[in-house]
Amino acid sequence: MEETLEKLFSEFGEIRNTAIMRDGEGVSKGFGFVCFAEASAAEKATQYVLRNDASTIGEAEDVLKIKEVQGVKLTDLYVREAKKKSQRTSELQMNNFKYKKSIMFFSLFVKNFPPGTTDEELKIYFSTACQGEVTKIQIVPNTQQAFVNFEKQDQCKTAKEFARNVLFKSQYALYVEYCYPKEMRQIRNEELHDKRAQDRKRNQQNQAQIASLNGSQNLIDLLTLLLKPAF
C-alpha cells in the first residue's frame, strides 16, 4: 500500500517516506501520509487534486500525466496539508462557527409563550408576522421556548420586529432574538458582565465622592457654629 502511494505521488517530487495508518490488527484505517523532500512538491500535489486539472499546475512542459496505480487514481483521493490535531480542531471550530453565523439571521429564539402552545399556533403567528413561509418550528420539550426558522433573512427580521410589537394571542409579550451561535452568546455575556462591573465601580466611586462632600459640609457647619459670636 505504501508503494502505491509513493508511485502515485512520485511525479510531483522526491518523497522521503510514506505511511498508511493501521489498527492493532494491521488493517488500514483509510488514510495515510506522504512526506516530500520539498514543500513545493507537496503544494503542487495538493493543488493538482483540488483542481483536478493538470493544465492548471504550470506551463505546458510542466504538465504531468498521473498514472493509475492498482486501480487508484490520484484525483480520487482526498489530499490536504498534514496538520497537528490542535490545528485541525481549531479550523473545524472556526468553520463551524462561520456556518452558524451565516444562518443565524434565518432563525429566531422565542420564549415566554404560555404552556400548551402548539407548533401550529406559533407557525400561524409567525407566518402572519413575516408575511411569508415559516420553514420549521421546534418547541423545546417541557419549556416555553422554541426555535423558528424562516425561508429568507428579511422575513426573519420582519417577524422579529412584529413579535416585539404585537402580543401573542393578544396577551403575551414574547421574547424574540436571533439564534446567535454559542460563541457569540459567550462574548455578549462577557461584554454584559464587564459593563455591569464598570457600572458598579462607577456607582461606588460616585457614592464615595458624595459621602466625602457630605463629610466636608458637616465640618464646615460645625466650624461655622463654633466661630459664631455669642450674644
CORQUINOR-V633278 format. One line per field, one symbol per residue. ss: DSSP state (H for helix, E for strand, C for the rest). burial: 1 if it has 24 or more other ideal C-beta (glycine too) atoms within 12 Angstrom, else 0. Layout:
BEGIN
ss->???
burial->???
END
This chain:
BEGIN
ss->CHHHHHHHHHHHCCEEEEEEEECCCCCEEEEEEEEECCHHHHHHHHHHHHHCCHHHCCCHHHCCCCCCECCECHHHCCCCCCCCHHHHHHHHHHHHHHHHHHHHHHEEEEECCCCCCCHHHHHHHHHHHHCCCEEEEEECCCCCEEEEEECCHHHHHHHHHHHCCCCECCCECCEEEECCCHHHHHHHHHHHHHHHHHHHHHHHHHHHHHHHHHHHHHHHHHHHHHHCCCC
burial->000011011111001000000000000000010101000011011111100000001000000101000000010010100000000000000000000000111111111010001000111011101100010010100000111111000011111101100001000001011110100000000000000000000000000000000000000000000000000
END
